[in-house]
Amino acid sequence: MIYNRFSLLLLLRLCFLFILLMGLAFTRLESKWFFSNLVMGILLVLAFIELLIFINRANLDLARLLQALNKDDFSTYFQQSRSGRSFAKLHGTFNEVIERYKNVQIEKEAQKEFLNIAVSQLNVGIIAHEVDGRILIFNDYAQKVVGTSAANDWDILVLSKIPLIQTLHQLPIGVPAIHPHKIAAQEQNLLLQASTFTLLQKQVRLYTIKDIKTQLDQKEIESWQKVIRVLTHEIMNSLTPVISLTEMAETLLLSADNTPTNTQNIKSAISTAKDRAKGLLRFVKSYRQFLKVPQAHPSPLSLFSFVRNIQKLFEEELAQNGIECSITLPKEDVLFMGDQYLLEQVLINMLRNAIEAVENIPNPHIHLCAMEDKKHLQFKLHDNGPGIPTEVLPNIFIPFYTTKETGTGIGLSISRQIIQAHGGHLYVESEKGKGTTFFIVLGFIHGD
């Protein structure tokens, strides 16, 4: 509407200029039309000047608007009452644009302030900078941990030789690292992580810093509580009958009754107490064994030979128990780095558990699968047993936790330690009625 009105007024002015020019052309500037020519000439000059003013005024107002928006000058205002009918609506629209832009900027600043307040309240250090070094975020927690006030340039901060900044600067993208740190004689374990993203066509590098010492300490306490709970349970189960039997033997001895039956009861009590004491001694030896897992000495191993050795160890036992065992291997042999003795112990322990799991079930079956993807070697051992109960599953790797009458509860714990010593991890999946699968993932493929 505003554009149409502006076009109409411009067209009228051009028509007026055209009429004046046609009038001058009609008189041909003859002397008898002197006064008419003079008036039309003056009107032509004035009309031309007014046309220039009309056009330039619109351009100047538009330039004024754009300059105000560019400089965030929201005090700029276009007076509608003095603009005349031709510019009143245009200036009104300009004022609406400025007001809307002003509200957008206020909302943007409010969101930015909210983000700054939220980030500053986090118990996680956050530092973000562009590739050219300009720092976008350096929250309070990061300043406290780094030991410096907020900086404006990351490159200058790197030159300050602050150890934590140097570590962050060299941290690979997407690879978390734990960095020991001390603040005012307080030890910390900082979890550091770096990531990148693109913002407004500029690459931004983001660092996060989190103190996980408290969480690690809590996990350590929980682990020790679980170990102590199992130890206490096992020791109490062993000592209670021993104490009861020794008290009974003492009572029989004090009774001075030397009948064969009485003597036999004393011998039986002492023998039972002795056996229970030996069982407790074996348990203590198992505890010492758990604390002294041998150090791994990796060497290149053939996957085919490794699995073949394990297969030979259990071949006869599997056949005697009627257990079907299938093995899946890659098409070509793989060389991987590992300690043959320790890894064999892990697989033996896994197979032993699988054999016990499929006892007394119809059509027992165990499947061992080995796979490689150029970066990892994975062993997957599945049995079609009843599965591990849901309430038991979270505890199976806890030292000395066992549901077996003759088990020590350290086999899986030691197995996990061995796999971790090889840079891998061991985990389990189980579903009631569908069996159990143990996964061993090693990260050292040596070659074909």
N, C-alpha and C positions, 0 to 999 in steps of 0.2 A: 504494500500500500504506500509506504514511504517512498520506495523507489519509483512507483508510478507517478506520484505527485511531483517528485523532483524532475522526472522526465518531461512531464507536461509543462512545468514552468520553464524548463530549458527550451522546449519546443516553441513556446510562445515568444520567448526572447529572440530566438533565431528567426521566427516569422516576422517579428517587428523589424529586425535588422534587414531582412530580405525586402520588406515593403519600402523601407527608407532607401535602400539601394535601387530598387525599381523606380522610385520617384525621381531620384537623381538621374537615372538613366533616361527617364521620360523627358525631363526638362532639358537634357543635354547641356546643362550648365549655361544656358543662354542668359544674356543680360536682363532680359525682360522678366526672368524668373529669379532675379538676384536674391530678393528677400526670402523667397520660398526655398531656394537652394541653400541659403545661409542657415535657415531654421532646420532644414532636413540634415544638413551637414553637422550642425551642433548636436541634434538629436542622435545622429548616427554615432558620433564620438562618445556621447554620454551612454548610449545603449551598449556600445562595445565595451566601455569601461565597466558598466554595471554587470555585463555578462561575465567578464573576467573575475570581478569580485564575487559573483554568485558561485562560479565554479571553484575558485580558489578557497572560498569560505568552506565549502564542503570538504575539500581536500585537507585544509588546515584543521578543521574539526576532527576529521578521521585520523590525521597524524597525531593530533593531541590525545585522542582516545588511545591509540596504539602505544604512544609514548607513556601514558599513564599506566597502562597494563604492563608494559615492559618493566617499568620501575616500581611496580606495586604501589603506585601513588593513588590511594583510594580517596584522597581529598578532592580530586578533580570533579568538578560539577559543571554541567552545561545549563545555563539559564534558559528556560523555556519561554518565560514571559517576555524576554527581550529578543527572542529569536525570529519573531515573525511567524506567520502561519506556515510558510514553506519549510522552515527548519525546526519548528516546535516539536513535531512528532519525531524527527530524526534525533534531536537532542534528548528527548524523553527516552528513546530506545538506547542511546549511548549511556544515559544514567542508569538504566536497568542492567545493561551489560556490566558496568563498573560495580554495581551493587552485588550482582550475582557472583562475579569474579572475587569480590571481597569476601563474600560468604564462603566460597569454595576455599579460599586461602585460610580463613579463620578455622574452618573444619579440618583442613590439612594440618595446620599448626597444632590444633588440639589433638589430633591423632598422633602426630609426631611426639608431642609432649607426653601423651599417655604411654606410647611405646617406650620412651626414654625412662619414665618412672617405673614401668613394669620391668624393663631390663635391668635397671639399677637395683631392684629389690630381689633379683634372683640370687640364689646361692650357687650360681654357676658363672664363671668368668666367660665373657663374650668379647671377642675382638674381631672386627671386620674392617678390611681395607681394600681399596681398589688396586689394580695392578700397577698403577702409577705411584702408589705409596700413600695416597690420601686416606686417612683413617676415618671410617664412618661411625663405628661403635667401639667404645672402650669403657665398659661399665665399671661400677664401683668395686665389684668383687675382683675383677681382673686387675684393677689398679692396686688393690690391697695385696694380692698375691704376687704381682710383678714387682711391687715396691716403687712405683713411679706414678706421677700424675698423668692424666689423659694427655696424649700427644696428638699432633696433627699429621705427622708423616711417619709411616712405618719404616722406611729406609733409614731415616735418622735414628729411629728407636733401635734398629738392628745394629747400627754403628756404636751404640752405647755399651755393647758387649755384656748386656744383662743375660745371664745363663739361660733363664727360662725363655726369654725372647729368642735367643739363638736356637734353642731346641724347637720352639714353635716354627721358626723360619725354615728349618731343615726337615720338618715333619712331613712324611709322604701323605698324599691325599688319601683319605679313607682308611688309613691304617692307625688305629688307636695305639697309644703308648702310655706307659705308667712312668712318671717322672718323680723321683724323691725330692722333696723340697722342705725347707725349714723357714718358718716365720716366727720371729721373736722366741727362738729356742723351742718352738713347737714343730714336731715332725709331721709332715704331710705326705701322702701318696696322691699325686695329681694324675688324673686320667685326662690326657691331651688328645684332641682329635681335630683334624683339619678337613675342610671341604670347600668346594668352589661352586659358584653359581653366577648367572649373568643377570645384571640389573641395568635396565636402560642402555642396553648394548655395551655395557662395560662389565668385565669379568671381576668378580669380587671373591676374595679369599676370607673364609670364616674360620675362626679358632674357638673351641670351647675348652674350658678348664674346670675340672671338678675334683674336689677333694674326696677320695673314696676310702681314706684310712679308717674313718668311723665305720663305714659299711664292712670293710675287710675285718676290722677288729670284732664287729658283731658276728660276722660269719665264723670267725675263728672261735669265738666264745661258744657259739651254737654247736660247732663241730666238736669242741672239747666236751661240751655237755652231753652230746650224743655218745661220744666214746666212753665218758665216765659212767653214763647210765648203763651202757652195755657191760662195761667192766664190773660195775657194782652188782648188776644182775647175775653175771656169771660167777663171781666170787661168792656172793651170798648163796646161790644155788649149790655151790660146792661145799662151803663151810658149814652150812646149817646141818646137813646130814652127818658130816664128820663130827661136829660137836655133839650131836645127839648120840651117835654110836660110841664115842669115847666116854660120855657120861654113863651110858648103859654098861659099858665094859667096866668102868670104875665101880659102879654099884654092884655088879656081879662079883668083882674081886673082894669088895669089902664085906660081902655076905658070908664069906668063908665057906661057901658051899662048893665042894670040889667034885661034885658028881660029873660023870662024863658029859651029860647034857649041858650042864652049866659051863664046863670047859669048852665044849664045842661052840656054844653061843658067844663066848668071849673071843675065840679064834675067828669066828665068822664076822663079828663086829669089827675087830682089828683089821681083818683082811679087806672088808668093804671100805673102811676108812682109808686104808692104804691105797686102794684102787682109786678112790675119789681124789685123794691127795695127788696121785700121779696124773689124773686127768687135769687137775688144776695146774700142775707143773707144765703139762703139755700146752695148756692155754697160755701160760706166761711165756713159754718158749715161742709160741706163735706170735705173741705180741712183740717180742724182740725181733722175730723174723720180719714182721711188718715194718718195723722202724729201720731195718737194714736191707732195703731192696738193693740188689747189686746194680752198679753203674753200667749203663748200656755202652757197648763198644761196637758201633755199626760197621758193617762191611757189605760189599755188594753181594746180594743174594738172588738166586734164580727163583722166580715165583713157582714154576713147575716143580722144581726139586723140593722146595720148601713144603708145598702142599702134599707132594708124594710122600715125604717123610711122615707127615702127620697122618696120612691115610694108612700107611703101613702099621703105625702104632695101634690103631683102633680097628683094623680090618677084622681080626679074629673075634674081638669082643662084640663088634656089631653083628657079625654073622651068628654068633652063639645066642645073642638076645633077639634075633629076628628083626633087627632094625635096618630099614632101608636107608642108605646114605647116598645122596647124589651130589656131584661136584660140578660146578660150572666155572670154566677158566677162559681167559681171552684166547683168541685164535693164535696169537704169537706170544712167546715167552717174554717176560718183563724182568729186567734187573732193577732191584730196589735196594735202598740202604737200610740195614737193620741189624740188630744183634740176634743171631739165629737162636741161641739158647733161650733168651728171654722171650722172644716172640713165640717160639714153640711152646713155652710154658703157658703163655696167654691162650693160644689156640687149644692146647690140651685142657686147660681149665674150662674154656667155653664148651668144648665137646663133652667133657665130663658132666657138666651141668645139663647139657641137652639130652644126654643118654638117661640121666636120672629123671628128667622131665617127662620122657616118653615111656617110662616104665608103666606097665599095667594098663596100657591103652591099646585099642585095636589099630592095626596098620600104622605102627610107629614109623615116622619118617624124619630124617634130618637132611637139610640142604645147605651145603657150603658153596658160596659164590664169591669169586674174586673179580674185581673190575678195576680198570685204570682209565684215567682221562688226561694223561700227559702231565698232570700236576699232582694227582693224588692216587693212592692205591687203597681200595676199600675191600675189606672182607665182610661178608654178610652171612651170619650163621642163623638159620631158622629151624625151629622144631615145631611139630604139630601137637605139642603137649597141651595141658589145660590152661596154660598161661599163668602169669604172676598176678596174684590178687592186687587190686588197686591200692589197698592200704599198705601193702608190702613194697610195692614198686619204688617209691621214693627213697627207701632205706637200703636197697640192696648193695650200694657201693659204700655204705658206712662200715668202717672197720669193726669186726667182731659181731656184726649183726647177722644172725642166721636163723632160719626156720627149720633147719635140719638137726636131728638129734645128735648126729656125729660130726657136724660141720663146725669149723672154727670161725667162719665168717670173715676171713681175710683174703680169700681167693680173688674175689672181684675187686677188692680194694687194691691189692698188689697188682692185678692186671691193669687197672686204670693207671696206676703209677708208672708201670712199664711203658704203656702206650704214650703217656704224656712225656716220658723221657725221650721218646722217639719223635717228639714234635707233633704227635697226632692226638686223637681223642677217641674215647670208647663210650658208647651210649646204648640204650636198650629201648625197644618198643614191644609192648605186650598187650594182648587183648584176651579177655576171658573167653575160653572155648575156641580160640583161633591160634593159639601158640605164642611163641616168644621169638623175637629176632634181636640178636646182638650185632652191633655195627662197630667195626674197627677201621678207622680212617688214618692212613699214614701219609705224610706230606713230602716224602723223599723219593721220587721216581728218579732212578739213576740213568736209565736209557734202555734201548731195545737190545 
